[in-house]
C-alpha cells in the first residue's frame, strides 16, 4: 500500500487494475476493487491497518471486468456512470471469456476464482457530474469518455489528486477496443491545465503530469501512424500488421502476443476515426 496524502492510499501491485481509498470524515470511498478474491481480502486487511472507518462508497471508473468484478467483496453502495450498466450485464455471461482474452498468461491465478465471483450492479449512476461531499473533502466525478463509453475521472481538489482510470496507463499499452481517440486526447490535454500533483493511473505506477504527457504522446503517435498508413491505401488489417508502436512501452516477453493482439484490435478502431 502506498500513501499518497493523509487521506489517500493506493495499491498498484495486484494482478489487474490499481485500487485506491479516500479516507474522509463520513467514511471510506473506495476507487475500484481488486480483480482477484485473494487480493480483495488483502486490500481490506491493508485498509484496516490504517483506519476502522466504514466503507461508504465504491466508485468504478468504467465497466471493464478487471475494475468491477471485485465489487462483490465490499458491502457499500457502488457508483458508476449510467453507460456502464450494459457492461455490467455483459459480464454476467461473459466473465470467463474476458479473463481468457486479457490474462491468458495468468490462468493459474484466476481460473479457480472465477466461479466465486459475482457481478454486482452499481446502485448509483449519473450522466455528467456527481459530487460527493464527505464532510472534510469533496470528491468530483466527471464523465469524460475516451477509453470507454462509461469512463469517468475522479478529482479530489483538496488533495490535488486525480484517479484517471484507464484513460491513463503508466508504462503500459492500453486497450483501445472501445476508444474514442479525439475525446481521450482532449481529456489528457485538460489534465495538464488542472491543479494536480498526483495522478493515479488505471494500471502502472503512480505519477505526476509527466505520465499524462507521455501517454498523450503515445496516443498521438498511434493516431499518426494509423492515419499515415490509411492515407497510403492500406486496409485496416494491413495497418494492424505494419504499425510500429509495441516498443513505446516495455513489454514482458511472455505478454508480447497478448499486447500485439491488443494493438492490432486498436488499429481497427482508430482506423475508422482518422
Buried (B, 14 or more C-beta within 10 A) or exposed (E): BBEBBEBBBBBBEBBBBBBBBBBBEBBBBBBBBBBBBEBBEBBBEBBEEEEEBEBBBBBBBBBBBBBBBBBBBBEBEBBBBBBBBEBBEBBEEEBBEBBEBBBEEBEEBBEEBBEEBEBBBBEBBBEEEBEBEBEEBBBBBBBBBBBBBBBBBBBBBEBBBBBBBBBBBBBBBBBBBBBBBBBBBEBBEEBEEBEBEBBBBBBBBBBEBEBBBBBBEBBEBBBEBBBBBBEEEBEBEBBBEBBEBEEBBEBEEEBEEBBBBBBBBBBBBBBEEB
